[in-house]
């Protein structure tokens, strides 16, 4: 171990400087680790790489080496990807998006607990996930008295730092120390001493600019210069553009009839191609005023609209942007200092704050059924994609909850609108609006029969409307018209033929 002290422009530090290998060598088989970040933004990269190599070496000796991995949300290839390939993860929560880790989860080799993201930090503090040996955190600055200034993502880092026995810090030179002030670090007290969270507008601050820890807990610092492993998205397609147009037109109509206040409401938008398309169209719509964001992930489209003065302020958990976009933000920090704020996921997704601010939530579904139930996580009911993430936190508490999806998938062979979802993440009680490229089904104030007719008429692809109407004609009686013998006929047809079309409803 090096005997030199870590140094930063602002203060002389007293913590040992380690190589990534030296840091990883302190982690033991069976340890549970909390990693900072949210998506690849703000996620440590050097220590996980070294830990994966260490695991491979130990496995070659015929010995066991696995750790529990808890993060804010998904990470990048350096963390989930390499540790999964090294068979170094015993359990994982609350969310992931790595293909190698996904394969291990679906094969049963790695245990995965899907969890609402707002619940993770308090469950960690309550001890529901056991003892945390380590917090591994990416920072742009650390002071001698234990102030940790995070980088482009927060996640659950404050809670991990407070509950873990020891802390390892990666100081990443790709992120300027001038990021101090872009974070609002606040943790609610635990029951029975919890008070209201003092956030009444998206730009309110409730906490501090950094994580404050006992400096004695900091076991060492690793200097790195790895860039964020940014997520890339495909270009907007005609279908996603049409979905965006339908969302924007619907919200403009709500504004015209007075259902949304004249100065609009904060927007929460999920991550991905459709989310980017929706925000882009909203920014171009002449009837939608300048708005704010209170969300998890701040993507390129948010920054672009901010520069166009269509978005006035964005509160999120991470800057999940392309590398050129992050570089442009860092080159213009004075402009963004009054326009961007990064919070812990426990606050960004907190039901109390979401409900108080009157969020309009816009998330993406894998499939929706005729009654408004949503599957966000599992293909054919059993194969996990990523996890529920924060969509439930917002959907259950939003002023207006919207789910979007293309009407078909896999080249038109699969309908995303089905008689009954194969896995349910969001029930009809929370879902208010479903939007595809074909139209809008406003489910508010509708009974199950009315919901089914609206969804088939306005959202389903023409190739599948006949099948959906046929199912609806079979399902009769009761409050919710279902026939269990045929509810999964379209899914079964796909399993047999690779195409949901052509169901023999008389079989």
C-alpha positions as CSV (number, residue, x, y, z in Angstrom):
1,X,0.0,0.0,0.0
2,X,1.3,3.5,-0.8
3,X,2.1,5.7,2.1
4,X,1.4,9.0,0.3
5,X,-1.6,11.0,1.1
6,X,-4.4,11.9,-1.2
7,X,-4.5,15.5,-2.4
8,X,-7.0,17.7,-4.0
9,X,-6.9,21.4,-5.1
10,X,-8.9,22.4,-2.0
11,X,-7.4,20.6,0.9
12,X,-4.6,18.4,2.1
13,X,-6.0,15.0,2.8
14,X,-4.9,12.3,5.2
15,X,-6.2,9.2,3.5
16,X,-4.0,6.5,2.0
17,X,-3.7,6.4,-1.7
18,X,-4.3,2.9,-3.1
19,X,-4.1,1.2,-6.4
20,X,-7.4,-0.3,-7.6
21,X,-5.9,-3.8,-6.9
22,X,-4.9,-2.8,-3.4
23,X,-8.4,-1.5,-2.8
24,X,-10.1,-4.6,-4.2
25,X,-7.8,-6.8,-2.0
26,X,-9.5,-5.5,1.1
27,X,-12.9,-6.9,0.0
28,X,-13.7,-10.4,1.3
29,X,-15.8,-13.3,0.0
30,X,-19.4,-12.8,1.3
31,X,-19.1,-9.0,1.8
32,X,-22.0,-6.9,0.7
33,X,-21.0,-3.7,-1.1
34,X,-23.0,-0.5,-1.8
35,X,-21.8,1.2,-5.0
36,X,-22.6,4.9,-5.8
37,X,-24.1,6.1,-9.0
38,X,-27.3,5.7,-10.9
39,X,-27.1,4.2,-14.4
40,X,-23.4,4.3,-15.4
41,X,-23.3,7.9,-14.3
42,X,-21.4,8.3,-11.0
43,X,-20.6,4.6,-10.8
44,X,-17.1,3.5,-9.7
45,X,-15.1,1.8,-12.4
46,X,-11.6,1.0,-11.3
47,X,-12.3,-0.9,-8.2
48,X,-15.0,-3.1,-9.7
49,X,-12.6,-4.0,-12.6
50,X,-9.9,-5.0,-10.1
51,X,-12.5,-6.9,-8.0
52,X,-13.6,-8.9,-11.1
53,X,-9.9,-9.8,-11.9
54,X,-9.4,-10.8,-8.2
55,X,-12.5,-13.1,-8.4
56,X,-11.2,-14.8,-11.5
57,X,-7.9,-15.4,-9.9
58,X,-9.4,-16.9,-6.8
59,X,-11.8,-19.1,-8.8
60,X,-8.8,-20.4,-10.8
61,X,-7.4,-21.6,-7.4
62,X,-10.6,-23.6,-6.9
63,X,-11.9,-21.3,-4.2
64,X,-15.2,-19.4,-3.8
65,X,-15.4,-15.6,-4.2
66,X,-18.7,-13.7,-4.5
67,X,-20.0,-10.5,-3.1
68,X,-23.5,-9.0,-2.7
69,X,-23.9,-6.0,-5.1
70,X,-26.3,-3.2,-4.2
71,X,-26.5,0.0,-6.3
72,X,-28.7,2.9,-7.0
73,X,-30.0,1.4,-10.2
74,X,-28.3,0.0,-13.3
75,X,-24.5,0.5,-13.7
76,X,-22.1,0.0,-16.6
77,X,-20.0,-2.8,-18.1
78,X,-17.1,-2.1,-15.7
79,X,-19.3,-3.0,-12.7
80,X,-22.2,-5.3,-13.5
81,X,-20.8,-6.6,-16.7
82,X,-17.3,-7.6,-15.5
83,X,-18.4,-8.9,-12.1
84,X,-21.1,-11.0,-13.8
85,X,-18.6,-12.5,-16.3
86,X,-16.3,-13.3,-13.4
87,X,-19.2,-15.0,-11.5
88,X,-18.5,-12.7,-8.6
89,X,-22.1,-11.6,-7.7
90,X,-24.0,-13.7,-5.2
91,X,-27.1,-11.4,-5.1
92,X,-28.0,-8.1,-6.8
93,X,-30.6,-5.4,-6.2
94,X,-32.5,-3.2,-7.0
95,X,-32.2,-2.9,-10.8
96,X,-29.9,-3.9,-13.6
97,X,-29.6,-3.7,-17.4
98,X,-26.4,-5.7,-18.2
99,X,-26.9,-8.6,-20.7
100,X,-24.4,-10.9,-18.9
101,X,-25.9,-10.2,-15.5
102,X,-29.4,-10.6,-16.9
103,X,-28.4,-14.1,-18.3
104,X,-27.1,-15.2,-14.9
105,X,-30.2,-13.9,-13.1
106,X,-32.6,-15.7,-15.5
107,X,-30.6,-18.9,-15.2
108,X,-30.8,-18.8,-11.4
109,X,-27.0,-18.4,-10.9
110,X,-27.4,-14.9,-9.4
111,X,-30.2,-14.0,-7.0
112,X,-32.0,-10.8,-7.9
113,X,-34.4,-8.8,-5.8
114,X,-36.5,-6.4,-7.8
115,X,-37.4,-3.4,-5.8
116,X,-39.0,0.1,-6.1
117,X,-36.0,2.4,-6.2
118,X,-37.4,4.8,-3.6
119,X,-37.6,1.9,-1.1
120,X,-34.0,0.8,-1.4
121,X,-32.2,3.4,0.9
122,X,-34.6,3.0,3.8
123,X,-34.6,-0.8,3.5
124,X,-30.8,-0.6,3.7
125,X,-31.0,1.6,6.8
126,X,-33.6,-0.7,8.4
127,X,-31.2,-3.6,8.0
128,X,-33.5,-5.5,5.7
129,X,-30.6,-6.3,3.3
130,X,-28.2,-7.3,6.1
131,X,-24.8,-5.8,7.0
132,X,-22.8,-3.7,4.5
133,X,-19.1,-4.2,4.8
134,X,-18.2,-1.6,2.1
135,X,-19.4,1.5,0.3
136,X,-17.5,2.2,-2.9
137,X,-18.1,5.7,-4.2
138,X,-17.0,7.8,-7.1
139,X,-16.2,11.4,-6.2
140,X,-14.6,14.5,-7.6
141,X,-13.4,15.8,-4.3
142,X,-12.8,14.6,-0.7
143,X,-11.9,16.8,2.2
144,X,-9.8,16.0,5.3
145,X,-12.9,16.1,7.5
146,X,-14.9,13.6,5.4
147,X,-16.9,15.7,3.0
148,X,-17.4,13.6,-0.2
149,X,-18.5,15.5,-3.4
150,X,-20.1,13.1,-5.8
151,X,-19.8,13.2,-9.6
152,X,-22.6,12.8,-12.3
153,X,-24.8,10.5,-10.3
154,X,-26.0,10.1,-6.7
155,X,-28.2,7.0,-6.4
156,X,-28.2,5.7,-2.8
157,X,-24.6,6.7,-2.1
158,X,-25.4,8.8,1.1
159,X,-27.1,5.8,2.7
160,X,-24.3,3.3,1.7
161,X,-21.7,5.6,3.1
162,X,-23.5,6.0,6.4
163,X,-24.3,2.3,7.0
164,X,-21.1,0.7,5.6
165,X,-18.3,-0.3,8.0
166,X,-15.6,1.1,5.6
167,X,-15.6,3.4,2.5
168,X,-13.4,3.2,-0.6
169,X,-13.4,6.3,-2.8
170,X,-12.5,6.7,-6.4
171,X,-11.6,10.3,-7.2
172,X,-12.3,10.5,-10.9
173,X,-10.3,13.3,-12.7
174,X,-12.8,13.3,-15.5
175,X,-15.2,15.2,-13.2
176,X,-14.3,18.7,-12.0
177,X,-14.3,19.6,-8.3
178,X,-16.5,22.6,-9.4
179,X,-19.4,20.1,-9.3
180,X,-19.7,21.0,-5.6
181,X,-23.1,22.6,-5.3
182,X,-24.8,20.5,-7.9
183,X,-26.0,17.9,-5.4
184,X,-28.6,18.1,-2.7
185,X,-27.8,15.4,-0.2
186,X,-30.7,14.7,2.2
187,X,-31.8,11.6,4.1
188,X,-35.0,11.4,6.0
189,X,-34.9,10.4,9.6
190,X,-36.2,6.9,10.2
191,X,-39.5,6.2,11.9
192,X,-40.8,7.2,14.4
193,X,-38.8,10.4,14.1
194,X,-39.4,11.1,10.4
195,X,-40.6,14.6,9.4
196,X,-41.9,16.1,6.2
197,X,-39.4,16.5,3.4
198,X,-39.0,20.2,2.8
199,X,-39.3,20.3,-1.0
200,X,-42.2,22.3,-2.4
201,X,-40.8,23.2,-5.8
202,X,-38.5,21.2,-8.1
203,X,-35.6,23.7,-7.4
204,X,-35.9,23.6,-3.6
205,X,-32.9,22.3,-1.7
206,X,-33.4,20.3,1.5
207,X,-29.9,19.1,2.4
208,X,-26.2,19.6,1.8
209,X,-23.8,19.8,-1.2
210,X,-21.8,16.7,-0.1
211,X,-22.0,13.5,1.9
212,X,-20.5,14.0,5.4
213,X,-18.9,10.9,6.9
214,X,-16.6,10.1,9.7
215,X,-13.2,10.3,8.1
216,X,-12.0,7.3,10.1
217,X,-14.3,5.2,7.9
218,X,-12.4,6.1,4.7
219,X,-10.1,3.1,4.0
220,X,-8.4,4.7,1.0
221,X,-8.6,6.6,-2.2
222,X,-8.0,5.4,-5.7
223,X,-7.4,8.0,-8.4
224,X,-9.0,7.3,-11.8
225,X,-9.7,8.9,-15.1
226,X,-12.3,6.5,-16.5
227,X,-15.1,8.4,-18.4
228,X,-18.7,7.6,-17.7
229,X,-19.8,4.6,-19.7
230,X,-22.6,6.5,-21.3
231,X,-25.8,4.9,-22.6
232,X,-26.4,5.3,-26.4
233,X,-29.9,5.5,-27.9
234,X,-31.1,5.0,-31.4
235,X,-32.4,7.8,-33.5
236,X,-36.1,8.7,-33.2
237,X,-38.2,6.5,-35.5
238,X,-41.5,7.4,-37.2
239,X,-43.3,5.2,-34.5
240,X,-41.6,6.9,-31.5
241,X,-42.2,10.3,-33.1
242,X,-45.9,9.5,-33.4
243,X,-46.0,8.3,-29.8
244,X,-44.4,11.6,-28.8
245,X,-46.9,13.5,-30.9
246,X,-49.8,11.7,-29.2
247,X,-48.4,12.4,-25.7
248,X,-47.9,16.1,-26.5
249,X,-51.3,16.5,-28.1
250,X,-53.0,14.8,-25.1
251,X,-51.2,17.0,-22.6
252,X,-51.9,20.1,-24.6
253,X,-55.6,19.1,-24.6
254,X,-55.6,18.7,-20.9
255,X,-54.0,22.2,-20.6
256,X,-56.7,23.7,-22.8
257,X,-59.6,22.3,-20.8
258,X,-58.0,23.4,-17.5
259,X,-57.2,19.9,-16.2
260,X,-53.5,21.0,-15.9
261,X,-52.6,24.4,-14.4
262,X,-51.8,27.1,-16.9
263,X,-48.1,27.2,-15.8
264,X,-48.0,23.4,-16.3
265,X,-46.7,20.7,-13.9
266,X,-43.3,19.0,-13.4
267,X,-42.5,16.1,-15.8
268,X,-41.1,12.7,-14.8
269,X,-39.8,10.8,-17.8
270,X,-38.4,7.3,-18.0
271,X,-35.2,6.4,-19.7
272,X,-34.8,5.3,-23.3
273,X,-35.7,6.1,-26.9
274,X,-39.4,6.7,-26.4
275,X,-38.7,9.0,-23.4
276,X,-36.3,11.1,-25.5
277,X,-38.8,11.3,-28.4
278,X,-41.7,12.3,-26.1
279,X,-39.6,15.1,-24.5
280,X,-38.4,16.3,-27.8
281,X,-41.9,16.6,-29.2
282,X,-43.2,18.3,-26.1
283,X,-40.4,20.9,-26.5
284,X,-41.6,21.6,-30.0
285,X,-45.3,21.7,-29.3
286,X,-46.5,25.3,-29.5
287,X,-49.2,24.9,-26.8
288,X,-47.0,23.4,-24.1
289,X,-45.3,26.1,-22.1
290,X,-41.8,26.1,-20.6
291,X,-41.8,23.3,-18.0
292,X,-39.6,21.8,-15.3
293,X,-38.5,18.2,-14.6
294,X,-38.6,16.3,-11.4
295,X,-37.3,12.9,-12.5
296,X,-34.6,10.2,-12.1
297,X,-32.5,10.3,-15.2
298,X,-31.5,13.5,-17.0
299,X,-30.9,12.6,-20.7
300,X,-29.6,14.5,-23.7
301,X,-33.0,15.7,-24.7
302,X,-33.4,17.5,-21.4
303,X,-30.2,19.4,-21.8
304,X,-31.1,20.3,-25.4
305,X,-34.4,21.7,-24.3
306,X,-32.8,23.5,-21.4
307,X,-30.5,25.3,-23.8
308,X,-33.5,26.2,-25.9
309,X,-35.2,27.6,-22.8
310,X,-38.1,25.1,-23.0
311,X,-37.1,23.4,-19.7
312,X,-36.4,25.8,-16.9
313,X,-35.1,23.4,-14.3
314,X,-34.3,19.7,-14.0
315,X,-34.0,17.8,-10.7
316,X,-32.8,14.3,-11.1
317,X,-30.6,11.5,-9.7
318,X,-28.0,11.4,-12.5
319,X,-26.7,13.0,-15.7
320,X,-27.2,10.0,-18.0
321,X,-26.0,11.8,-21.1
322,X,-23.7,11.1,-24.0
323,X,-20.0,11.8,-23.6
324,X,-20.1,14.9,-25.9
325,X,-23.1,16.2,-23.9
326,X,-21.4,15.7,-20.6
327,X,-18.3,17.5,-21.9
328,X,-20.5,20.4,-23.0
329,X,-22.2,20.6,-19.6
330,X,-18.8,20.7,-17.8
331,X,-17.6,23.4,-20.1
332,X,-20.6,25.6,-19.2
333,X,-21.1,24.9,-15.5
334,X,-22.1,28.5,-14.6
335,X,-25.0,28.3,-17.0
336,X,-26.2,25.0,-15.5
337,X,-25.6,25.8,-11.8
338,X,-29.0,27.3,-11.4
339,X,-30.7,24.8,-13.7
340,X,-29.6,21.4,-12.6
341,X,-29.7,19.5,-9.3
342,X,-28.9,15.9,-8.4
343,X,-30.5,14.2,-5.5
344,X,-30.6,10.8,-3.8
345,X,-33.2,8.5,-5.3
346,X,-35.0,8.3,-2.0
347,X,-35.9,11.9,-2.5
348,X,-36.4,12.1,-6.2
349,X,-38.8,9.2,-6.1
350,X,-40.3,9.8,-2.7
351,X,-44.2,9.4,-2.8
352,X,-44.6,12.4,-0.5
353,X,-42.7,14.7,-2.8
354,X,-44.1,13.3,-6.0
355,X,-47.7,13.8,-4.8
356,X,-47.0,17.2,-3.4
357,X,-45.5,18.6,-6.6
358,X,-48.2,17.1,-8.9
359,X,-45.9,15.2,-11.2
360,X,-46.9,14.1,-14.7
361,X,-45.3,10.7,-15.0
362,X,-44.5,9.2,-18.4
363,X,-43.1,5.7,-18.4
364,X,-42.7,2.8,-20.9
365,X,-44.4,-0.5,-20.8
366,X,-43.4,-3.9,-22.2
367,X,-47.0,-4.9,-22.5
368,X,-50.4,-3.6,-21.3
369,X,-53.6,-5.5,-21.0
370,X,-57.2,-4.6,-21.9
371,X,-57.9,-3.3,-18.4
372,X,-54.9,-1.1,-17.8
373,X,-52.5,-3.4,-16.0
374,X,-48.9,-2.9,-17.0
375,X,-45.9,-5.3,-17.3
376,X,-42.6,-3.4,-17.2
377,X,-40.2,-6.1,-16.4
378,X,-40.7,-9.7,-17.6
379,X,-41.0,-11.2,-21.1
380,X,-43.6,-13.9,-21.3
381,X,-44.1,-13.6,-17.5
382,X,-40.7,-15.2,-16.5
383,X,-37.7,-13.7,-18.2
384,X,-36.5,-10.6,-16.5
385,X,-35.4,-7.7,-18.6
386,X,-34.2,-4.9,-16.2
387,X,-36.5,-4.4,-13.2
388,X,-39.3,-2.1,-12.1
389,X,-36.9,0.8,-11.4
390,X,-38.6,3.9,-10.2
391,X,-41.7,3.7,-12.5
392,X,-43.9,2.5,-9.7
393,X,-42.8,5.2,-7.3
394,X,-44.0,7.8,-9.8
395,X,-47.0,6.0,-11.3
396,X,-48.7,5.4,-7.9
397,X,-48.3,9.0,-6.8
398,X,-48.5,11.1,-9.9
399,X,-51.0,13.8,-10.6
400,X,-51.3,12.1,-14.0
401,X,-49.8,8.7,-14.8
402,X,-49.1,7.8,-18.5
403,X,-47.6,4.7,-20.0
404,X,-46.3,4.6,-23.6
405,X,-45.3,1.7,-25.9
406,X,-45.3,0.8,-29.6
407,X,-48.4,-1.2,-30.4
408,X,-46.2,-4.2,-31.6
409,X,-42.7,-5.6,-31.1
410,X,-40.4,-8.1,-32.8
411,X,-41.2,-6.8,-36.3
412,X,-44.9,-6.9,-35.8
413,X,-45.1,-10.5,-34.6
414,X,-46.0,-9.5,-31.0
415,X,-48.8,-7.3,-29.8
416,X,-47.9,-5.2,-26.8
417,X,-51.7,-5.0,-26.0
418,X,-52.8,-8.4,-24.7
419,X,-55.9,-9.8,-23.0
420,X,-54.0,-10.2,-19.7
421,X,-50.4,-9.2,-18.9
422,X,-48.1,-12.1,-18.3
423,X,-46.5,-10.3,-15.3
424,X,-48.0,-7.3,-13.5
425,X,-45.9,-4.4,-12.1
426,X,-48.5,-1.6,-12.2
427,X,-52.1,-2.4,-11.6
428,X,-55.1,-0.8,-13.3
429,X,-55.6,1.2,-10.0
430,X,-52.5,3.3,-10.7
431,X,-52.5,3.6,-14.5
432,X,-54.5,6.4,-16.0
433,X,-53.5,6.8,-19.6
434,X,-52.0,4.4,-22.2
435,X,-50.6,5.8,-25.4
436,X,-49.2,4.1,-28.6
437,X,-48.5,5.3,-32.0
438,X,-52.2,4.7,-32.9
439,X,-53.7,6.9,-30.2
440,X,-54.6,7.6,-26.6
441,X,-56.8,5.6,-24.2
442,X,-57.8,7.8,-21.2
443,X,-58.8,5.3,-18.6
444,X,-59.8,7.7,-15.9
445,X,-63.4,7.2,-14.6
446,X,-63.9,4.1,-16.8
447,X,-65.0,0.6,-15.8
448,X,-63.2,-2.5,-17.1
449,X,-65.6,-2.9,-20.0
450,X,-65.1,0.7,-21.1
451,X,-61.3,0.4,-20.6
452,X,-61.1,-2.6,-22.9
453,X,-63.0,-1.0,-25.7
454,X,-60.9,2.2,-25.5
455,X,-57.6,0.3,-25.6
456,X,-58.6,-1.9,-28.5
457,X,-60.1,0.9,-30.5
458,X,-57.5,3.6,-29.9
459,X,-54.2,1.8,-29.1
460,X,-54.0,-1.7,-30.6
461,X,-52.3,-2.4,-33.9
462,X,-54.9,-3.1,-36.7
463,X,-53.3,-6.6,-37.2
464,X,-54.3,-7.6,-33.7
465,X,-57.6,-5.8,-33.2
466,X,-59.7,-8.7,-34.5
467,X,-58.0,-11.1,-32.0
468,X,-58.5,-8.7,-29.1
469,X,-62.2,-8.2,-30.0
470,X,-62.6,-11.9,-30.3
471,X,-61.2,-12.4,-26.8
472,X,-63.4,-9.6,-25.4
473,X,-66.5,-11.4,-26.9
474,X,-65.5,-14.6,-25.1
475,X,-64.9,-12.9,-21.8
476,X,-68.2,-11.9,-20.3
477,X,-69.8,-11.7,-16.9
478,X,-68.5,-10.3,-13.7
479,X,-67.0,-7.0,-12.9
480,X,-63.9,-7.6,-15.0
481,X,-64.6,-9.6,-18.2
482,X,-62.0,-12.4,-18.2
483,X,-61.9,-16.0,-19.3
484,X,-58.9,-17.7,-17.8
485,X,-58.9,-20.4,-20.3
486,X,-58.1,-18.0,-23.1
487,X,-56.4,-15.1,-21.3
488,X,-52.9,-16.2,-22.4
489,X,-53.9,-17.6,-25.8
490,X,-51.9,-15.0,-27.7
491,X,-48.8,-15.6,-25.5
492,X,-49.2,-19.4,-26.1
493,X,-49.5,-18.8,-29.8
494,X,-46.2,-16.9,-29.8
495,X,-44.5,-19.7,-27.9
496,X,-45.7,-22.3,-30.5
497,X,-45.1,-20.3,-33.7
498,X,-43.0,-17.2,-32.9
499,X,-46.0,-15.0,-33.8
500,X,-49.0,-13.9,-31.8
501,X,-51.3,-13.8,-34.8
502,X,-53.5,-16.6,-35.9
503,X,-54.9,-17.7,-32.6
504,X,-57.5,-20.5,-32.9
505,X,-60.0,-19.1,-30.4
506,X,-62.3,-22.2,-30.8
507,X,-59.6,-24.7,-29.8
